[in-house]
Amino acid sequence: MASVTFEKLQQSLQEKKFAPVYFLHGTETFFIDQISDYIEKNALSEAEKGFNQVVLYGRDVDVYTIINACSRYPMMASHQVVIIKEAQLLKNFDALESYFNKPVQSTILVLCHKYKTLDKRLKINKVLDKNAVVFESKPLPENKVADWVKSYLQSKGLKISNPAAQMMADFVGADLEKLSNGLDKMAIAAEKGATITEKDIEANISESKEYKAWDLQSALATRNTVKTTKLVNYFAQNKKETPLPMIVGLLYGFFSKATALYLS
């Protein structure tokens, strides 16, 4: 077992090929929630869940409680599911090493370690890489957001025009939680097979993306006039977050470097 991509992990879960231990960590919480929610809803039937599924929170339990829960055997089912949410708050996480080395095969343990990755210097990383399915949830690059929007709607039987997908990305940014909520809202109102347009985005989605000063530098460097104008208006309306001296300093540095490069 080793690190996997979201797509491969999703496929194996849909095929009901479950592993004894899943370690989900990283700064992008959306993918972690997607995986743990899928296991929680689909690994067991509704009749099996009553005696064989438990959800615990890292802030409320210790590792020995988790080990005890995982060491039980399922009742009238082939597996039991133990989900640990907020696993990043667990104390003495290293004490789980003994369980990771010899996990109970009839238990599906899911550890949701959000907002950060596990310290790569820890010895337990090697144990996880050897005995668990490890998924690192990374933020989606901004240039991939529009494609993700199209893929997400496609999974719901809908289409979206390229300009509308880009508008959605510009409005919301790479916050997948906000993106999925907005897309779900439009999906409920749309007929199956419909195409989401720019008018649908304007009618249903309010712009919530927060821009940074260096976004202006990027827009200038790529000669994106539309985005540059949009950013200037945004900064003018948000002077506390992006005061004028900061913008002037950034522009001075940008054009100084551009001039030096041109003259060299």
C-alpha positions in Angstrom: 0.0 0.0 0.0 1.1 3.6 -0.6 0.0 7.1 -1.5 -2.8 7.2 -4.1 -4.6 9.9 -6.1 -8.1 10.9 -5.3 -9.4 9.4 -8.6 -7.8 6.0 -8.0 -9.0 6.0 -4.4 -12.5 6.9 -5.4 -12.6 4.1 -8.0 -11.4 1.5 -5.5 -14.1 2.5 -3.0 -16.8 2.4 -5.7 -15.6 -1.1 -6.5 -15.9 -1.9 -2.7 -12.2 -2.8 -2.5 -11.7 -1.6 1.1 -8.4 -1.4 2.9 -7.9 -1.9 6.7 -6.5 1.6 7.2 -7.0 4.9 5.4 -4.9 7.9 6.4 -6.3 11.1 4.8 -4.2 14.2 5.5 -3.5 17.6 3.9 -4.6 21.2 3.7 -7.6 20.7 1.3 -10.4 19.5 3.5 -12.9 18.9 0.6 -11.3 15.7 -0.7 -10.9 14.3 2.8 -14.6 14.9 3.5 -15.6 13.3 0.2 -13.7 10.1 0.9 -14.7 9.7 4.5 -18.3 10.5 3.8 -18.4 8.0 1.0 -17.0 5.2 3.2 -19.4 6.2 6.0 -22.4 6.0 3.6 -21.5 3.1 1.5 -19.1 0.6 3.2 -22.0 -1.0 5.2 -25.7 -1.5 4.6 -28.1 0.5 6.8 -28.9 -2.7 8.7 -25.2 -3.3 9.4 -24.3 0.2 10.5 -26.1 0.0 13.9 -23.6 -2.4 15.4 -20.6 -2.0 13.1 -20.0 1.7 12.5 -18.6 4.3 14.9 -17.5 7.9 14.4 -15.1 9.3 16.9 -13.4 12.8 17.2 -9.7 13.3 17.9 -10.3 16.0 20.5 -12.5 13.6 22.6 -10.6 10.2 22.5 -7.2 8.8 23.0 -5.3 6.3 20.8 -6.0 3.4 23.1 -9.8 3.9 22.8 -9.3 3.9 19.0 -7.3 0.6 19.1 -9.9 -1.0 21.3 -12.7 0.1 18.9 -10.7 -1.3 15.9 -9.9 -4.6 17.7 -13.6 -5.6 17.9 -15.0 -8.0 15.4 -18.0 -7.1 13.3 -21.5 -8.4 14.3 -23.4 -10.0 11.4 -21.3 -8.2 8.8 -18.1 -8.8 7.0 -16.6 -5.5 8.2 -16.9 -2.8 10.8 -16.1 0.9 10.1 -14.2 3.2 12.5 -13.9 6.8 11.4 -11.7 9.3 13.3 -12.6 12.9 12.5 -10.2 15.7 13.5 -7.4 13.1 13.8 -4.9 16.0 13.8 -6.0 16.7 17.4 -5.1 13.3 18.6 -2.4 13.1 21.3 0.3 10.5 21.2 -0.5 9.7 17.5 2.7 7.6 17.4 1.1 5.1 19.8 -1.0 3.9 16.9 2.1 2.4 15.2 1.5 -1.0 16.8 -2.0 -1.1 15.3 -0.8 0.1 11.9 1.8 -2.7 11.9 -0.9 -5.3 12.4 -4.4 -3.9 11.6 -7.5 -6.1 12.0 -8.5 -7.1 8.5 -12.2 -7.0 9.2 -12.0 -3.3 10.4 -11.9 -0.3 8.1 -10.2 2.5 10.0 -10.4 6.0 8.5 -8.3 8.8 9.9 -9.1 12.3 8.8 -6.1 14.5 9.5 -7.2 17.9 8.3 -5.6 21.3 7.6 -2.0 20.0 7.6 0.1 17.1 6.6 1.7 14.6 9.0 5.2 15.6 9.9 7.3 13.7 7.3 10.2 13.3 9.8 8.1 11.0 12.0 9.0 7.3 11.9 5.3 6.5 11.7 5.2 7.7 8.1 7.1 4.7 6.9 4.7 2.4 8.8 1.7 4.1 7.2 3.2 4.0 3.7 3.7 0.2 4.2 0.4 -0.7 5.8 -2.2 1.9 4.9 -3.7 3.7 2.0 -2.3 7.2 2.3 -4.0 10.2 0.6 -2.5 13.7 0.7 -5.2 16.2 -0.1 -3.6 19.2 -1.8 -5.2 22.5 -2.8 -6.3 22.7 -6.4 -4.1 25.0 -8.5 -6.1 28.0 -9.7 -5.5 27.1 -13.4 -7.2 23.8 -12.8 -10.4 25.1 -11.1 -12.4 25.6 -14.3 -11.7 22.0 -15.4 -12.7 20.8 -11.9 -16.0 22.7 -12.2 -16.7 21.0 -15.5 -15.9 17.6 -14.1 -18.0 18.1 -11.0 -21.0 19.1 -13.0 -20.5 16.3 -15.4 -20.7 13.8 -12.5 -24.1 15.3 -11.8 -25.3 14.9 -15.4 -24.9 18.5 -16.3 -22.7 20.5 -18.7 -21.2 24.0 -18.4 -19.8 26.3 -21.1 -16.1 27.1 -21.0 -16.7 30.9 -20.3 -19.2 30.0 -17.5 -16.7 27.5 -15.9 -14.0 30.2 -15.9 -16.5 32.8 -14.5 -17.3 30.4 -11.6 -13.5 30.0 -11.0 -13.0 33.7 -11.0 -16.0 34.3 -8.7 -15.2 31.8 -6.1 -11.5 30.8 -6.5 -10.1 27.5 -5.5 -12.3 27.0 -2.4 -13.8 23.6 -3.3 -16.3 23.7 -0.5 -17.8 27.0 -1.7 -17.6 25.9 -5.3 -19.4 22.6 -4.7 -22.1 24.3 -2.6 -22.7 26.8 -5.4 -22.7 24.1 -8.1 -25.0 21.9 -6.1 -27.4 24.9 -5.7 -27.6 25.3 -9.5 -27.7 21.5 -10.1 -30.9 21.2 -8.0 -32.7 23.8 -10.2 -31.4 22.6 -13.5 -32.9 19.8 -15.6 -30.7 16.7 -16.2 -28.4 17.3 -19.3 -28.8 21.0 -19.2 -25.9 23.4 -19.8 -25.0 25.9 -17.1 -24.3 29.4 -18.7 -22.8 32.6 -17.6 -26.3 34.0 -16.9 -26.9 31.1 -14.5 -23.6 32.0 -12.7 -24.5 35.7 -12.4 -28.0 34.9 -11.1 -27.0 32.3 -8.5 -23.4 33.0 -7.4 -22.0 36.0 -5.7 -18.3 36.8 -6.0 -16.5 35.7 -2.9 -13.0 35.2 -4.0 -10.4 37.2 -2.0 -7.6 38.5 -4.2 -4.0 39.2 -3.1 -1.7 41.9 -4.2 0.5 39.5 -6.2 -2.6 38.6 -8.3 -2.3 42.0 -9.9 1.4 41.4 -10.7 0.4 38.1 -12.4 -2.3 39.8 -14.4 0.1 42.5 -15.5 2.8 40.0 -16.5 0.3 38.1 -18.7 -1.2 41.3 -20.1 -4.6 40.3 -19.0 -6.4 43.6 -19.3 -9.8 42.4 -18.1 -8.4 40.8 -15.0 -6.1 43.8 -14.3 -9.1 46.2 -14.4 -11.1 43.9 -12.2 -8.3 43.7 -9.6 -7.8 47.4 -9.5 -11.5 47.9 -8.8 -11.4 45.1 -6.2 -8.5 46.7 -4.4 -10.1 50.1 -4.5 -13.1 48.7 -2.7 -11.0 46.8 -0.1 -8.4 49.3 1.0 -8.0 47.9 4.5 -6.9 44.5 3.2 -4.8 45.9 0.4 -3.7 49.5 1.3 -2.4 51.8 -1.5 1.3 51.8 -0.3 1.4 48.0 -0.6 0.1 48.2 -4.2 2.5 51.0 -5.1 5.4 49.1 -3.6 4.5 45.9 -5.5 4.1 47.8 -8.8 7.4 49.6 -8.3 9.2 46.3 -7.7 7.4 44.7 -10.7 8.2 47.4 -13.2 11.8 47.8 -11.9 12.4 44.1 -12.6 10.7 44.3 -16.0 12.8 47.4 -17.0 16.0 45.7 -15.8 15.2 42.6 -17.8 14.4 44.7 -20.9 17.6 46.6 -20.7 19.8 43.6 -20.0 
